[in-house]
Protein backbone atom coordinates (compact mmCIF):
# COMPACT_ATOMS: atom_id res chain seq x y z
CA UNK A 1 0.00 0.00 0.00
CA UNK A 2 2.82 2.40 0.89
CA UNK A 3 4.59 1.57 -2.38
CA UNK A 4 1.40 2.28 -4.33
CA UNK A 5 0.97 5.61 -2.54
CA UNK A 6 4.61 6.50 -3.28
CA UNK A 7 4.16 5.72 -7.00
CA UNK A 8 1.00 7.84 -7.15
CA UNK A 9 2.76 10.76 -5.46
CA UNK A 10 5.78 10.34 -7.73
CA UNK A 11 3.70 10.71 -10.90
CA UNK A 12 1.25 13.30 -9.59
CA UNK A 13 3.88 15.65 -8.09
CA UNK A 14 4.98 17.19 -11.45
CA UNK A 15 1.35 17.78 -12.43
CA UNK A 16 0.60 19.44 -9.08
CA UNK A 17 3.72 21.60 -9.37
CA UNK A 18 2.80 22.63 -12.91
CA UNK A 19 -0.71 23.57 -11.82
CA UNK A 20 0.70 25.56 -8.91
CA UNK A 21 3.04 27.46 -11.24
CA UNK A 22 0.15 28.05 -13.65
CA UNK A 23 -2.10 29.44 -10.90
CA UNK A 24 0.78 31.57 -9.61
CA UNK A 25 1.36 32.94 -13.10
CA UNK A 26 -2.34 33.77 -13.45
CA UNK A 27 -2.35 35.63 -10.13
CA UNK A 28 0.77 37.59 -11.06
CA UNK A 29 -0.79 38.44 -14.42
CA UNK A 30 -3.95 39.75 -12.72
CA UNK A 31 -1.73 41.93 -10.53
CA UNK A 32 -0.08 43.40 -13.61
CA UNK A 33 3.26 41.73 -12.85
CA UNK A 34 3.69 40.48 -16.37
CA UNK A 35 7.42 39.74 -16.24
CA UNK A 36 7.02 37.60 -13.11
CA UNK A 37 3.99 35.91 -14.65
CA UNK A 38 5.98 35.07 -17.78
CA UNK A 39 8.74 33.53 -15.66
CA UNK A 40 6.18 31.34 -13.90
CA UNK A 41 4.69 30.14 -17.19
CA UNK A 42 8.16 29.60 -18.68
CA UNK A 43 9.06 27.33 -15.75
CA UNK A 44 6.18 25.06 -16.75
CA UNK A 45 7.39 24.86 -20.36
CA UNK A 46 10.97 24.17 -19.25
CA UNK A 47 9.70 21.24 -17.17
CA UNK A 48 8.10 19.78 -20.31
CA UNK A 49 4.51 20.37 -19.17
CA UNK A 50 3.47 22.40 -22.19
CA UNK A 51 -0.18 23.08 -23.04
CA UNK A 52 -2.15 25.44 -25.27
CA UNK A 53 -3.34 27.36 -22.20
CA UNK A 54 0.20 27.90 -20.88
CA UNK A 55 1.46 29.16 -24.25
CA UNK A 56 -1.62 31.38 -24.65
CA UNK A 57 -1.12 33.01 -21.24
CA UNK A 58 2.59 33.32 -21.91
CA UNK A 59 1.85 35.08 -25.18
CA UNK A 60 -0.50 37.46 -23.35
CA UNK A 61 2.15 38.27 -20.74
CA UNK A 62 4.75 39.09 -23.41
CA UNK A 63 2.20 41.11 -25.39
CA UNK A 64 1.52 43.24 -22.31
CA UNK A 65 5.27 43.88 -22.08
CA UNK A 66 5.35 44.90 -25.78
CA UNK A 67 7.70 42.01 -26.52
CA UNK A 68 6.21 41.17 -29.88
CA UNK A 69 8.47 38.32 -31.03
CA UNK A 70 7.96 36.08 -27.95
CA UNK A 71 4.25 37.00 -27.89
CA UNK A 72 3.75 35.85 -31.49
CA UNK A 73 5.96 32.81 -30.94
CA UNK A 74 3.90 31.61 -27.97
CA UNK A 75 0.57 32.27 -29.68
CA UNK A 76 1.81 30.18 -32.61
CA UNK A 77 2.90 27.42 -30.21
CA UNK A 78 -0.55 27.51 -28.61
CA UNK A 79 -2.23 27.11 -32.02
CA UNK A 80 -0.12 24.03 -32.74
CA UNK A 81 -1.78 22.34 -29.76
CA UNK A 82 -5.22 23.94 -30.19
CA UNK A 83 -5.52 24.96 -33.86
CA UNK A 84 -9.09 26.27 -33.82
CA UNK A 85 -8.96 28.42 -30.69
CA UNK A 86 -10.59 31.74 -31.58
CA UNK A 87 -9.12 33.75 -28.69
CA UNK A 88 -5.59 32.75 -29.64
CA UNK A 89 -6.17 33.64 -33.28
CA UNK A 90 -7.58 37.03 -32.31
CA UNK A 91 -4.69 37.85 -29.97
CA UNK A 92 -2.18 36.64 -32.55
CA UNK A 93 -3.76 39.03 -35.03
CA UNK A 94 -3.34 41.94 -32.62
CA UNK A 95 0.32 41.05 -32.06
CA UNK A 96 1.01 40.69 -35.79
CA UNK A 97 -0.28 44.22 -36.40
CA UNK A 98 2.65 45.51 -34.33
CA UNK A 99 5.22 43.85 -36.61
CA UNK A 100 7.06 46.38 -38.79
CA UNK A 101 7.37 44.12 -41.84
CA UNK A 102 4.23 43.88 -43.95
CA UNK A 103 4.74 40.76 -46.03
CA UNK A 104 1.96 40.14 -48.53
CA UNK A 105 1.53 36.49 -49.59
CA UNK A 106 2.02 35.67 -53.24
CA UNK A 107 -1.50 35.17 -54.66
CA UNK A 108 -2.29 31.71 -55.97
CA UNK A 109 -4.00 31.33 -59.32
CA UNK A 110 -6.01 28.77 -61.21
CA UNK A 111 -6.78 25.32 -59.86
CA UNK A 112 -4.12 25.55 -57.13
CA UNK A 113 -5.95 28.60 -55.75
CA UNK A 114 -9.23 26.69 -55.59
CA UNK A 115 -7.58 23.73 -53.83
CA UNK A 116 -5.72 25.97 -51.39
CA UNK A 117 -8.75 28.11 -50.53
CA UNK A 118 -10.90 25.04 -49.97
CA UNK A 119 -8.50 22.89 -47.94
CA UNK A 120 -6.88 25.68 -45.91
CA UNK A 121 -10.26 26.70 -44.51
CA UNK A 122 -9.82 24.06 -41.77
CA UNK A 123 -7.05 22.31 -39.84
CA UNK A 124 -6.35 18.68 -40.79
CA UNK A 125 -7.84 17.54 -37.46
CA UNK A 126 -11.12 19.18 -38.44
CA UNK A 127 -11.07 17.48 -41.82
CA UNK A 128 -10.37 14.14 -40.11
CA UNK A 129 -13.35 14.56 -37.77
CA UNK A 130 -15.49 15.52 -40.77
CA UNK A 131 -14.46 12.22 -42.39
CA UNK A 132 -15.51 10.33 -39.24
CA UNK A 133 -18.85 12.14 -39.24
CA UNK A 134 -19.36 11.30 -42.92
CA UNK A 135 -18.65 7.63 -42.21
CA UNK A 136 -21.31 7.70 -39.49
CA UNK A 137 -23.85 9.08 -41.97
CA UNK A 138 -22.90 6.39 -44.51
CA UNK A 139 -23.74 3.75 -41.91
CA UNK A 140 -26.95 5.56 -40.97
CA UNK A 141 -28.11 5.92 -44.58
CA UNK A 142 -27.17 2.32 -45.37
CA UNK A 143 -29.29 1.17 -42.45
CA UNK A 144 -32.18 3.28 -43.74
CA UNK A 145 -31.69 1.86 -47.22
CA UNK A 146 -31.59 -1.72 -45.96
CA UNK A 147 -34.75 -1.46 -43.88
CA UNK A 148 -36.77 0.79 -46.18
CA UNK A 149 -40.04 -0.68 -47.29
CA UNK A 150 -40.64 1.43 -50.40
CA UNK A 151 -38.70 2.03 -53.60
CA UNK A 152 -38.77 5.81 -53.12
CA UNK A 153 -37.19 5.59 -49.68
CA UNK A 154 -34.56 3.13 -50.91
CA UNK A 155 -33.62 5.50 -53.73
CA UNK A 156 -33.46 8.45 -51.34
CA UNK A 157 -31.23 6.64 -48.87
CA UNK A 158 -29.04 5.29 -51.69
CA UNK A 159 -28.42 8.78 -53.09
CA UNK A 160 -27.68 10.28 -49.66
CA UNK A 161 -25.39 7.35 -48.88
CA UNK A 162 -23.49 8.01 -52.12
CA UNK A 163 -23.16 11.71 -51.20
CA UNK A 164 -21.83 10.76 -47.76
CA UNK A 165 -19.30 8.41 -49.40
CA UNK A 166 -18.18 11.25 -51.64
CA UNK A 167 -17.85 13.46 -48.57
CA UNK A 168 -15.56 10.84 -46.96
CA UNK A 169 -13.29 10.87 -50.02
CA UNK A 170 -13.14 14.69 -50.12
CA UNK A 171 -12.51 15.14 -46.38
CA UNK A 172 -9.86 12.40 -46.22
CA UNK A 173 -8.00 13.82 -49.23
CA UNK A 174 -8.26 17.32 -47.72
CA UNK A 175 -6.90 16.11 -44.37
CA UNK A 176 -3.97 14.33 -46.07
CA UNK A 177 -3.23 17.38 -48.25
CA UNK A 178 -3.29 19.87 -45.35
CA UNK A 179 -1.19 17.54 -43.19
CA UNK A 180 1.36 17.12 -45.98
CA UNK A 181 1.56 20.87 -46.57
CA UNK A 182 2.09 21.59 -42.87
CA UNK A 183 4.68 18.82 -42.71
CA UNK A 184 6.76 20.62 -45.33
CA UNK A 185 6.84 23.82 -43.30
CA UNK A 186 9.41 24.74 -40.66
CA UNK A 187 8.01 28.04 -39.40
CA UNK A 188 10.11 30.34 -37.24
CA UNK A 189 9.85 33.81 -35.73
CA UNK A 190 12.49 36.53 -36.05
CA UNK A 191 13.68 37.37 -32.51
CA UNK A 192 16.39 39.89 -33.39
CA UNK A 193 15.21 43.50 -33.38
CA UNK A 194 16.72 43.91 -36.83
CA UNK A 195 17.93 40.96 -38.91
CA UNK A 196 19.93 41.13 -42.11
CA UNK A 197 18.90 38.52 -44.64
CA UNK A 198 21.97 37.65 -46.69
CA UNK A 199 22.20 36.55 -50.30
CA UNK A 200 24.67 33.86 -49.16
CA UNK A 201 25.35 32.10 -45.83
CA UNK A 202 28.29 34.42 -45.08
CA UNK A 203 28.60 37.35 -42.65
CA UNK A 204 30.20 39.58 -45.30
CA UNK A 205 27.67 38.62 -48.00
CA UNK A 206 25.45 41.28 -49.52
CA UNK A 207 22.16 41.99 -47.75
CA UNK A 208 19.20 40.71 -49.74
CA UNK A 209 16.73 42.54 -47.47
CA UNK A 210 16.10 43.44 -43.83
CA UNK A 211 13.54 41.91 -41.46
CA UNK A 212 12.40 42.91 -37.97
CA UNK A 213 11.34 41.08 -34.84
CA UNK A 214 8.07 39.18 -34.94
CA UNK A 215 8.13 38.42 -38.66
CA UNK A 216 7.28 34.83 -39.50
CA UNK A 217 9.52 32.94 -41.91
CA UNK A 218 9.74 29.40 -43.21
CA UNK A 219 13.05 27.57 -42.94
CA UNK A 220 13.85 25.68 -46.13
CA UNK A 221 17.51 24.76 -45.61
CA UNK A 222 20.18 24.63 -42.91
CA UNK A 223 23.92 25.13 -43.34
CA UNK A 224 26.19 25.32 -40.30
CA UNK A 225 24.91 28.31 -38.26
CA UNK A 226 22.74 29.62 -41.06
CA UNK A 227 19.12 29.07 -42.09
CA UNK A 228 17.77 29.66 -45.57
CA UNK A 229 14.36 31.24 -45.09
CA UNK A 230 11.42 31.98 -47.33
CA UNK A 231 8.76 34.62 -46.78
CA UNK A 232 5.09 34.55 -47.68
CA UNK A 233 5.88 36.60 -50.81
CA UNK A 234 8.41 33.91 -51.86
CA UNK A 235 11.46 36.11 -51.10
CA UNK A 236 14.44 34.03 -49.96
CA UNK A 237 17.71 34.59 -48.17
CA UNK A 238 20.03 33.41 -45.42
CA UNK A 239 19.79 34.37 -41.75
CA UNK A 240 21.97 33.51 -38.80
CA UNK A 241 20.54 30.72 -36.65
CA UNK A 242 20.55 32.73 -33.41
CA UNK A 243 18.33 35.44 -34.94
CA UNK A 244 15.27 33.18 -35.18
CA UNK A 245 13.37 30.69 -33.07
CA UNK A 246 11.66 27.68 -34.62
CA UNK A 247 8.00 27.14 -33.74
CA UNK A 248 7.91 23.38 -34.30
C-alpha positions as CSV (number, residue, x, y, z in Angstrom):
1,X,0.0,0.0,0.0
2,X,2.8,2.4,0.9
3,X,4.6,1.6,-2.4
4,X,1.4,2.3,-4.3
5,X,1.0,5.6,-2.5
6,X,4.6,6.5,-3.3
7,X,4.2,5.7,-7.0
8,X,1.0,7.8,-7.1
9,X,2.8,10.8,-5.5
10,X,5.8,10.3,-7.7
11,X,3.7,10.7,-10.9
12,X,1.3,13.3,-9.6
13,X,3.9,15.7,-8.1
14,X,5.0,17.2,-11.5
15,X,1.3,17.8,-12.4
16,X,0.6,19.4,-9.1
17,X,3.7,21.6,-9.4
18,X,2.8,22.6,-12.9
19,X,-0.7,23.6,-11.8
20,X,0.7,25.6,-8.9
21,X,3.0,27.5,-11.2
22,X,0.1,28.1,-13.7
23,X,-2.1,29.4,-10.9
24,X,0.8,31.6,-9.6
25,X,1.4,32.9,-13.1
26,X,-2.3,33.8,-13.5
27,X,-2.3,35.6,-10.1
28,X,0.8,37.6,-11.1
29,X,-0.8,38.4,-14.4
30,X,-4.0,39.7,-12.7
31,X,-1.7,41.9,-10.5
32,X,-0.1,43.4,-13.6
33,X,3.3,41.7,-12.8
34,X,3.7,40.5,-16.4
35,X,7.4,39.7,-16.2
36,X,7.0,37.6,-13.1
37,X,4.0,35.9,-14.7
38,X,6.0,35.1,-17.8
39,X,8.7,33.5,-15.7
40,X,6.2,31.3,-13.9
41,X,4.7,30.1,-17.2
42,X,8.2,29.6,-18.7
43,X,9.1,27.3,-15.8
44,X,6.2,25.1,-16.8
45,X,7.4,24.9,-20.4
46,X,11.0,24.2,-19.3
47,X,9.7,21.2,-17.2
48,X,8.1,19.8,-20.3
49,X,4.5,20.4,-19.2
50,X,3.5,22.4,-22.2
51,X,-0.2,23.1,-23.0
52,X,-2.2,25.4,-25.3
53,X,-3.3,27.4,-22.2
54,X,0.2,27.9,-20.9
55,X,1.5,29.2,-24.3
56,X,-1.6,31.4,-24.7
57,X,-1.1,33.0,-21.2
58,X,2.6,33.3,-21.9
59,X,1.8,35.1,-25.2
60,X,-0.5,37.5,-23.4
61,X,2.2,38.3,-20.7
62,X,4.7,39.1,-23.4
63,X,2.2,41.1,-25.4
64,X,1.5,43.2,-22.3
65,X,5.3,43.9,-22.1
66,X,5.3,44.9,-25.8
67,X,7.7,42.0,-26.5
68,X,6.2,41.2,-29.9
69,X,8.5,38.3,-31.0
70,X,8.0,36.1,-28.0
71,X,4.3,37.0,-27.9
72,X,3.8,35.9,-31.5
73,X,6.0,32.8,-30.9
74,X,3.9,31.6,-28.0
75,X,0.6,32.3,-29.7
76,X,1.8,30.2,-32.6
77,X,2.9,27.4,-30.2
78,X,-0.5,27.5,-28.6
79,X,-2.2,27.1,-32.0
80,X,-0.1,24.0,-32.7
81,X,-1.8,22.3,-29.8
82,X,-5.2,23.9,-30.2
83,X,-5.5,25.0,-33.9
84,X,-9.1,26.3,-33.8
85,X,-9.0,28.4,-30.7
86,X,-10.6,31.7,-31.6
87,X,-9.1,33.7,-28.7
88,X,-5.6,32.7,-29.6
89,X,-6.2,33.6,-33.3
90,X,-7.6,37.0,-32.3
91,X,-4.7,37.9,-30.0
92,X,-2.2,36.6,-32.6
93,X,-3.8,39.0,-35.0
94,X,-3.3,41.9,-32.6
95,X,0.3,41.1,-32.1
96,X,1.0,40.7,-35.8
97,X,-0.3,44.2,-36.4
98,X,2.6,45.5,-34.3
99,X,5.2,43.9,-36.6
100,X,7.1,46.4,-38.8
101,X,7.4,44.1,-41.8
102,X,4.2,43.9,-44.0
103,X,4.7,40.8,-46.0
104,X,2.0,40.1,-48.5
105,X,1.5,36.5,-49.6
106,X,2.0,35.7,-53.2
107,X,-1.5,35.2,-54.7
108,X,-2.3,31.7,-56.0
109,X,-4.0,31.3,-59.3
110,X,-6.0,28.8,-61.2
111,X,-6.8,25.3,-59.9
112,X,-4.1,25.6,-57.1
113,X,-6.0,28.6,-55.8
114,X,-9.2,26.7,-55.6
115,X,-7.6,23.7,-53.8
116,X,-5.7,26.0,-51.4
117,X,-8.8,28.1,-50.5
118,X,-10.9,25.0,-50.0
119,X,-8.5,22.9,-47.9
120,X,-6.9,25.7,-45.9
121,X,-10.3,26.7,-44.5
122,X,-9.8,24.1,-41.8
123,X,-7.1,22.3,-39.8
124,X,-6.4,18.7,-40.8
125,X,-7.8,17.5,-37.5
126,X,-11.1,19.2,-38.4
127,X,-11.1,17.5,-41.8
128,X,-10.4,14.1,-40.1
129,X,-13.3,14.6,-37.8
130,X,-15.5,15.5,-40.8
131,X,-14.5,12.2,-42.4
132,X,-15.5,10.3,-39.2
133,X,-18.9,12.1,-39.2
134,X,-19.4,11.3,-42.9
135,X,-18.6,7.6,-42.2
136,X,-21.3,7.7,-39.5
137,X,-23.8,9.1,-42.0
138,X,-22.9,6.4,-44.5
139,X,-23.7,3.8,-41.9
140,X,-26.9,5.6,-41.0
141,X,-28.1,5.9,-44.6
142,X,-27.2,2.3,-45.4
143,X,-29.3,1.2,-42.4
144,X,-32.2,3.3,-43.7
145,X,-31.7,1.9,-47.2
146,X,-31.6,-1.7,-46.0
147,X,-34.7,-1.5,-43.9
148,X,-36.8,0.8,-46.2
149,X,-40.0,-0.7,-47.3
150,X,-40.6,1.4,-50.4
151,X,-38.7,2.0,-53.6
152,X,-38.8,5.8,-53.1
153,X,-37.2,5.6,-49.7
154,X,-34.6,3.1,-50.9
155,X,-33.6,5.5,-53.7
156,X,-33.5,8.4,-51.3
157,X,-31.2,6.6,-48.9
158,X,-29.0,5.3,-51.7
159,X,-28.4,8.8,-53.1
160,X,-27.7,10.3,-49.7
161,X,-25.4,7.4,-48.9
162,X,-23.5,8.0,-52.1
163,X,-23.2,11.7,-51.2
164,X,-21.8,10.8,-47.8
165,X,-19.3,8.4,-49.4
166,X,-18.2,11.2,-51.6
167,X,-17.8,13.5,-48.6
168,X,-15.6,10.8,-47.0
169,X,-13.3,10.9,-50.0
170,X,-13.1,14.7,-50.1
171,X,-12.5,15.1,-46.4
172,X,-9.9,12.4,-46.2
173,X,-8.0,13.8,-49.2
174,X,-8.3,17.3,-47.7
175,X,-6.9,16.1,-44.4
176,X,-4.0,14.3,-46.1
177,X,-3.2,17.4,-48.3
178,X,-3.3,19.9,-45.4
179,X,-1.2,17.5,-43.2
180,X,1.4,17.1,-46.0
181,X,1.6,20.9,-46.6
182,X,2.1,21.6,-42.9
183,X,4.7,18.8,-42.7
184,X,6.8,20.6,-45.3
185,X,6.8,23.8,-43.3
186,X,9.4,24.7,-40.7
187,X,8.0,28.0,-39.4
188,X,10.1,30.3,-37.2
189,X,9.9,33.8,-35.7
190,X,12.5,36.5,-36.0
191,X,13.7,37.4,-32.5
192,X,16.4,39.9,-33.4
193,X,15.2,43.5,-33.4
194,X,16.7,43.9,-36.8
195,X,17.9,41.0,-38.9
196,X,19.9,41.1,-42.1
197,X,18.9,38.5,-44.6
198,X,22.0,37.7,-46.7
199,X,22.2,36.5,-50.3
200,X,24.7,33.9,-49.2
201,X,25.4,32.1,-45.8
202,X,28.3,34.4,-45.1
203,X,28.6,37.4,-42.7
204,X,30.2,39.6,-45.3
205,X,27.7,38.6,-48.0
206,X,25.4,41.3,-49.5
207,X,22.2,42.0,-47.7
208,X,19.2,40.7,-49.7
209,X,16.7,42.5,-47.5
210,X,16.1,43.4,-43.8
211,X,13.5,41.9,-41.5
212,X,12.4,42.9,-38.0
213,X,11.3,41.1,-34.8
214,X,8.1,39.2,-34.9
215,X,8.1,38.4,-38.7
216,X,7.3,34.8,-39.5
217,X,9.5,32.9,-41.9
218,X,9.7,29.4,-43.2
219,X,13.0,27.6,-42.9
220,X,13.8,25.7,-46.1
221,X,17.5,24.8,-45.6
222,X,20.2,24.6,-42.9
223,X,23.9,25.1,-43.3
224,X,26.2,25.3,-40.3
225,X,24.9,28.3,-38.3
226,X,22.7,29.6,-41.1
227,X,19.1,29.1,-42.1
228,X,17.8,29.7,-45.6
229,X,14.4,31.2,-45.1
230,X,11.4,32.0,-47.3
231,X,8.8,34.6,-46.8
232,X,5.1,34.5,-47.7
233,X,5.9,36.6,-50.8
234,X,8.4,33.9,-51.9
235,X,11.5,36.1,-51.1
236,X,14.4,34.0,-50.0
237,X,17.7,34.6,-48.2
238,X,20.0,33.4,-45.4
239,X,19.8,34.4,-41.8
240,X,22.0,33.5,-38.8
241,X,20.5,30.7,-36.7
242,X,20.6,32.7,-33.4
243,X,18.3,35.4,-34.9
244,X,15.3,33.2,-35.2
245,X,13.4,30.7,-33.1
246,X,11.7,27.7,-34.6
247,X,8.0,27.1,-33.7
248,X,7.9,23.4,-34.3
